[in-house]
Every structure is written in C-alpha cells, then in structure tokens.
Amino acid sequence: MSKTSKTTKSIKGTRTEQNVVNAFMAESQAYTRYMFYASAADKENYFPVGMAFRQSAENEKRHAKVFLKMLENNEVKCTGMVDAGFLKDRTTVENLECAIKEESVDGYIFYTEAAKVAREEGFDEIATHFEAIATVEKFHHDRFVTYKEQIEAGTVWKRDHVIKWQCLVCGYIHEGKTPPQVCPGCDHPYQHYYAMDMAQDVES
C-alpha cells in the first residue's frame, strides 16, 4: 500500500486487488478517451460539452492515481474490457453515449460492487474510496445524459426561463433565456457560452 494509506493488510491475490487494477486501467482509458472526445466536441462547436469532457478527464486522472497507489510492487493482469470505439466520424452524441455507458456500467455500478467486495475482504479504507469515487462517476453520468438530451433537443443554448450564461473565453456573464449571439466582451459566438445551471464538476 502507499505510505499515506492506513491499511496494512496486503491485497495481493485478492478480488480487491483485481478490482483495483481494473479500476486503474478503466480510469486511465477514460482520461485519454475523454480528452479525444473534448477535441471532437470543440470541432462541432459544442464547447461546453468539450469543457465537461475535460473536467471529467481530470477527475479520472486523479482517480487513476488513487487506485495506482493502492497497488503493491508486483505485476497484476488486467481483466477489464477495452472499448475500442473508432474516433473517426463519430459525433459528439455518439461519444456521449459511450461515456454514459462507461460512467454507469464501468463506473458507479462497478465501484459500488467493488466496495462491497473490499469490505468483505477487510479493506474498509479501499471500500470507502470506491464508494466516494462512485458518486463522482454518477455525477459524470448524469451530466453526460443531460448534454446528450440537450444536443438532440437543440437546447444546449436555450432555456424556457432566464438563467446566467458565462463565456468560456473571457468570463463575461449574461442573463437571459439564451446567450448573446456574439459575446460583448471578446466577440466570440454564442457556442462558447456555458449554461451556469449545469453543475460544475466535482473534485475527487
């Protein structure tokens, strides 16, 4: 275990060790994939979605570090699956669909089960980490679902009531049902505005 861990019991050869390895690999993949998805979203002018992917990617990188620090100095085979989806010609909606699956099946559902296994095997501290990170994955999942629905409905930059919108370039805040067509602060088009009713990402 890491120097900062309070757990002294070895996880070598346990189901928890395998779950931790699979979690580390899944988080590492998610970080890379989400950075690719962010660039793809930017190319489609879905800059708020690109921001969400990047924020989530940074969370996943931190999660990967947490899991890596749990492992001991030995090689462990990863038994997790790799989503080898093609990047070429995939739309942001398709990328969101992939992310939604990852955050549910490979995220909070898996981590909830992994936490139960860890407790059964006497690794309460690891279980607590799994449970906490599961809440982050659930947040990611819900936000990706919302963005997918908004893109399909054409409401990424439209509300039926007045809200605050912030320019992702210069930080100017506008109040209205839609952002300004052109930012008065930096002249960027409305696609660079972020709806502030979309919760900011959480730190893990």
Summary of the structure (lengths in Angstrom):
residues: 204
radius of gyration: 19.3
end to end distance: 19.5
largest distance: 60.0
contacts: 630
relative contact order: 0.15
helix: 56%
strand: 7%
